[in-house]
């Protein structure tokens, strides 16, 4: 409930990489969702999009989740894809919510 993540559909990453390979920009670009969420927020977004019972989703703190991990993960790992969006194709990358809705449309 207190970790920032940018869950990103692999199709958008693949398309962004195709554009990067085609254009060959000289700088490093971040490719991710255009906003971030928490893992519990992501689960709720998915649940709502698919009309699932989101009351079953239980938040857990980052500290509790990471407590017994052999290789701890980062608590804040959000990337800033604004340069990619500005310089290339703004239609490739989406917000977390848009990405879930677009994914839902592809499987409906």
Secondary structure, 3 states (H helix, E strand, C coil): CCCEECCCCHHHHHHHHHHHHHHCCCCCCCCCCCCCECHHHHHHHHHHHCCCCHHHCCCCCHHHHHCCCCCCCCCECCCCCHHHHHHCCCCCCCCHHHHHHHHHHHHC
